[in-house]
Amino acid sequence: MKLGFALCGSFCNHAAVLKIYEQLSELHQLVPILSECAASTDTRFGTAEQLIERLESLAGRRAIRTVVEAEPLGPSNALDALVIAPCTGNTLAKLAAGMTDGVVPMAAKSHLRNGKPVIIAPATNDGLSASAPSIAALLNRKHYYFVPFGQDDAEKKPNSLVADFTQIEAALDAARAGRQLQPILL
C-alpha cells in the first residue's frame, strides 16, 4: 500500500510515532509529510534535521514539506490512505474548518478528493477543552477515522488527550474497510 504519513508538532510523542513509522516502512511504501513546525523546529527531543533524515531514510524518498508539494497528492491519486500522527489541536481545528493553509491540512484535503481514508492519531493538551469541538466534528465526517485515544495524564493535564500509537495499523486496517476502530475512547 502507498501510505502517506504526516507528522505534526507534539514533539514529545515523536519517538513513539517513529517506532510505528519504522514498522510500517517494512510493510508499505511510505510518503513522509511534515508540518511546517515539525520540519523546522529543534527541540529537546531532537532536531528537525534529525527527524527529516530518519523519515526520508526509512521511506527512501524526500518528505513533503510545503503546501505546493502536498496539493498534487489528490489529483495524482498518489495515496491509498493518509495517517496523521501525532495530530495536534491546531491541525485538528484546521481539518474541522476545512482550512488548507498548512502542509498537513492540504495533504488531507487533496487526498480526500479521492474518497480514501484519513486516519488521525490525536495528541493535544486541550483535547477535552478547546480542541473537543474539532474532534467531534471530524468524528462525524466521512472518510475520517481516529486511532483510539484517551487522557495521557489526568492529574497534571486533565484536558490532554493522546492516541495509542501502537493501534495505528489496526485503525488503518479498519479505516480501509470503512469502519472506525473501537473502542475509540480508552
Secondary structure, DSSP 8 states (H G I E B T S, - for coil): -EEEEEE-S-GGGHHHHHHHHHHHHTTSEEEEEE-HHHHH--BTTB-HHHHHHHHHHHHTS--B-SHHHHGGGTTTT--SEEEEEEE-HHHHHHHHHT--SSHHHHHHHHHHTTT--EEEEEEETTTTTTTHHHHHHHHTSTTEEE--EEES-TTT-TT-EEE-GGGHHHHHHHHHTT---S--B-
